[in-house]
Amino acid sequence: MHKRMFILILTSIILGVACGIVCPQEVLAIRWVGTVFINLLKLISLPLIFCALVSAVTSMGNMKRLGPIGIYTVGYVLLSVSIAVLIGLVLLNVFQPGQGVPSSFIFANATPADLTPLEFSSFLLKLFPSNIIEAAAKFEIMTIVLFSIVFAIACLSAGETAKPVIELFTGLRNVFVKMIIWLMYLTPFGLFSLLGAAVAEASLQNRLLESVGGMLFFILIFLGGLLFQVLWQLLLVQWVIKKSSRQFLSSASNAMLVAFATSSSMATLPVTLIVAKEQEVSDEVARFVLPLATTINLAGTAMYEAVSALFFCQILGMHLSILSQVGVFLTAIVAGMGATGIPEGGLVTMIMVLRSVNVPTSAIALLLPFDRILDRFRTMTNVWGDLVCAVTVDHLAKFNNSKQANRSLLSELSESTSVSR
Ligand code: ASP
């Protein structure tokens, strides 16, 4: 199925581009097919984001019971996801790949309702509505994100009685993940229509080459960003954890190849666990840290969401102030932590980041042709990050244990010397 899907997607890309150039008017006439695809993505995204965030935050809370191991893991994840997003934002600000790409590329599939301008004060007001159902109906994703995080924290502090609620939302998350997987089978049709319409608009304006050049430049910058993310973690392994980076790379490469092949950090988990064992990560740490990291440590995905949002803003000529970029930074962190480690799981949470800067969600169409391959690279980065997280937490836990052992040895010694006196 995987291979057949790949061929279908490739065919739809080729057909979309060809038809967009040869018969633009006809392709524009059927752009509703792409709109239906985006609508379905949006339809599932809201409940999925809610359930995924509730289950991610509550699983973090459970880890707290593990004491230092849970705290080190969550600390590491926050650090690595933040660094990933920061790298992406810096690269996008420096290279500005969206400059010069015609905005018709995005507007080709946008509905006018998508394009209301963003104001920070109204954004804040929307965060705290009086009616959560109304906010959901208006697709105020950030409001739903905030609500789900507070809801999850309340579930945790309610204790035992809230356990069934947590289980319900975790189960619902799995159901919505299944629906997203089904929706992905429709990608070739959505892609044909969305890409065809974007190419048709650009070719009607004779700006096709400019658009393709801008996209390729953006992709190169993103891949460079992922490389930086892998590199700083490699330096951490070598200098702080004092492991041979060559040996670490060679055993991690097994998991990364599986990640590349499956585009899913969840599906790669069994191999990630084996690599952690090879790296002498203790069973206790590996068994708790890796499943948690696979759920919340999607740094490559978070970077992708941030750079895409900024790229689209550049295309649309929207200047983002520092404050708005901080907003993108925070939203992308939540999006990366709330995304699911399945093929193209990041597409769903990307809607959330785009909404935070009022970019039309249909802009995702620009990335769809490249998303399959980019997904493989961000999954590799995510799995790499999970492994580094496991060895770092293991290192800190062992360091902690040896410090405690030293302390008790010292107190035993001082007790015995005072007794002998
Ligand atoms: N496929 C990615 C993963 O499994 C998620 C994504 O970025 O779409 O880690």
Boltz pocket constraint, residues with backbone or C-beta under 6 A from the ligand:
constraints:
  - pocket:
      binder: B
      contacts: [[A, 263], [A, 264], [A, 265], [A, 266], [A, 298], [A, 300], [A, 301], [A, 339], [A, 340], [A, 341], [A, 342], [A, 343], [A, 344], [A, 345], [A, 346], [A, 347], [A, 375], [A, 378], [A, 379], [A, 382]]
      max_distance: 6.0
